[in-house]
Amino acid sequence: METKKSDIEVGKRIGGGRFSDVYMCRTLGHMNPSSSEYALKITEPEDELPPHNVKNELRLLRKLADAQDREDKENDTSLGKNVVRLIAFYQSPIEIGLVFPFYKSDLNGVIANNTKVRSAFNLQDGTITRKRENNFSSSQIIQIFKGLLRGLAFIHSQGVIHRDINPNNIMFESPHELEPVIIDFGISYMNPDNNGLEKPDSKITDIATGYYKAPELLLSVKNYSNKVDIWSVGVILMLISSKDFTTPYSQDSAHSDLALLASIFNTFGSPPDDWQEVKTSRSYSAMNTAFFRKIRKSSDDLLFKLKDLPQCVQTFNEMMVYESSCRLSASEALKRIDSDRLQNQ
Ligand SMILES: Nc1ncnc2c1ncn2[C@@H]1O[C@H](COP(=O)(O)OP(=O)(O)OP(=O)(O)O)[C@@H](O)[C@H]1O
């Protein structure tokens, strides 16, 4: 799997984050000839700040790729297909390059492709307003939801917490193909201590992106678990099941932890008095009384497009609970949905 940079023909830049650049690429030499388009993610370890760590990302991707190879050999009903597979990598004194299959769209692109825009004429002031409408069918939403749960079940079975599940890190072969693939393990955590970088009870809490952060992270719970990923998938489910591809959260919540916590309480109701994992959180005891008691919004509103699928709504309800040890795991959630034979609806 290790290769040389000279084996790779680098094309145009297609993306990147704070510490990396992603390019289209073609591979020369011995690499898999079945597909001609790949994505190459280049990171300079010297530039990175924790929790970003490309050396750790590489270690972790190699472990996942080994497990994906084993699944292939065993002809297992593959969970690994919903997780990006490392095809090759190179290391030089200044950079690490990771080669992946190329995906044409992320979840934002798929959402754009399934958005209907309606124009409404306002008789009173003569203006025209344009309204976005979610055009997904319930079975399409469930296909994406199940794919994400399968991907998480695979990642978690390997002792890995992704830590940044959000629409930018969910890719698809094309905007029309609804089998999701989870990418970007740049800030992921591998049990038991993230290769010596973070002890299990003092993990970095500045992880995940905006709306997709789990509530315990906002209260600085450092011994959190893979259930932070379950919460993120629940927020994604709210987004893709909404009337108009919005979440019930305030806009400020994307940038402010305090606003996000307020939005979470407004949406899922006030947390229970016996929320064990935040018992010792100083910020929680200081703020608890500062919030009015809130009632959990109806799941019919939160999952507008799935409201006629009670098993799915119930699964969501059991994923979105404050006490993270009580949240459903990915494999439990999958079993619940499969048992409802939703795929036939
Ligand atoms: N395999 C791929 N196929 C197509 N595009 C990709 C692929 N991998 C990454 N990208 C694009 O590059 C972007 C950045 O990739 P990635 O998230 O892995 O890097 P990052 O540095 O961790 O980014 P961030 O800091 O935003 O999390 C992705 O959001 C996506 O748009």
The ligand as an SDF file (V2000), in Angstrom:
LIG
                    3D

 31 33  0  0  0  0  0  0  0  0999 V2000
  -12.2580   10.8480   -1.4460 N   0  0  0  0  0  0  0  0  0  0  0  0
  -12.6860   12.0690   -1.7450 C   0  0  0  0  0  0  0  0  0  0  0  0
  -13.3490   12.3020   -2.8910 N   0  0  0  0  0  0  0  0  0  0  0  0
  -13.7640   13.5500   -3.2030 C   0  0  0  0  0  0  0  0  0  0  0  0
  -13.5700   14.6360   -2.4220 N   0  0  0  0  0  0  0  0  0  0  0  0
  -12.9200   14.4590   -1.2650 C   0  0  0  0  0  0  0  0  0  0  0  0
  -12.4390   13.1840   -0.8610 C   0  0  0  0  0  0  0  0  0  0  0  0
  -11.8230   13.3250    0.3310 N   0  0  0  0  0  0  0  0  0  0  0  0
  -11.9320   14.6210    0.6720 C   0  0  0  0  0  0  0  0  0  0  0  0
  -12.5870   15.3230   -0.2700 N   0  0  0  0  0  0  0  0  0  0  0  0
  -12.9350   16.7490   -0.2560 C   0  0  0  0  0  0  0  0  0  0  0  0
  -11.9750   17.4600    0.4930 O   0  0  0  0  0  0  0  0  0  0  0  0
  -12.5750   18.0330    1.6740 C   0  0  0  0  0  0  0  0  0  0  0  0
  -11.5780   17.9810    2.8180 C   0  0  0  0  0  0  0  0  0  0  0  0
  -11.2350   16.6260    3.0790 O   0  0  0  0  0  0  0  0  0  0  0  0
  -11.0740   16.1300    4.5690 P   0  0  0  0  0  0  0  0  0  0  0  0
  -12.3360   16.4380    5.2970 O   0  0  0  0  0  0  0  0  0  0  0  0
  -10.5890   14.7280    4.5800 O   0  0  0  0  0  0  0  0  0  0  0  0
   -9.8960   17.1050    5.0470 O   0  0  0  0  0  0  0  0  0  0  0  0
   -9.7310   17.9390    6.3760 P   0  0  0  0  0  0  0  0  0  0  0  0
   -8.4600   18.6660    6.2730 O   0  0  0  0  0  0  0  0  0  0  0  0
   -9.8650   17.0270    7.5350 O   0  0  0  0  0  0  0  0  0  0  0  0
  -10.9380   18.9280    6.3270 O   0  0  0  0  0  0  0  0  0  0  0  0
  -11.6330   19.6350    7.5750 P   0  0  0  0  0  0  0  0  0  0  0  0
  -10.5650   20.3260    8.3620 O   0  0  0  0  0  0  0  0  0  0  0  0
  -12.6210   20.5660    6.9160 O   0  0  0  0  0  0  0  0  0  0  0  0
  -12.3180   18.5180    8.3520 O   0  0  0  0  0  0  0  0  0  0  0  0
  -13.8360   17.2090    1.9160 C   0  0  0  0  0  0  0  0  0  0  0  0
  -14.8130   17.9240    2.6390 O   0  0  0  0  0  0  0  0  0  0  0  0
  -14.2600   16.9130    0.4830 C   0  0  0  0  0  0  0  0  0  0  0  0
  -14.9250   18.0260   -0.0720 O   0  0  0  0  0  0  0  0  0  0  0  0
  1  2  1  0
  2  3  1  0
  2  7  2  0
  3  4  2  0
  4  5  1  0
  5  6  2  0
  6  7  1  0
  6 10  1  0
  7  8  1  0
  8  9  2  0
  9 10  1  0
 10 11  1  0
 11 12  1  0
 11 30  1  0
 12 13  1  0
 13 14  1  0
 13 28  1  0
 14 15  1  0
 15 16  1  0
 16 17  2  0
 16 18  1  0
 16 19  1  0
 19 20  1  0
 20 21  2  0
 20 22  1  0
 20 23  1  0
 23 24  1  0
 24 25  2  0
 24 26  1  0
 24 27  1  0
 28 29  1  0
 28 30  1  0
 30 31  1  0
M  END
$$$$
